[in-house]
């Protein structure tokens, strides 16, 4: 059974976050930090994985990712997760 992961990346150097979902976190992390030659995440390397939540269904992961990208979700990230890394 395939799993889907919602993740939050943090760039301490630039104080930026990135929220995404994938079915292969290891490969996606490599892409964000090393492999990709374009896009938002290339500009703010290096990234740390600061939050991961696993889902058994893609739709659940997409709904949770959308929540994290909302105002309340970003507030949760900035008040509960990032203080551990600053």
Secondary structure, 3 states (H helix, E strand, C coil): CCCEEEEEEEECCCCEEEEEEECCHHHHHHHHHHHCCCCHHHHCCCCEEEEEEEECCHHHHHHHHHHHCCHHHHHHHHHHHHHHCC
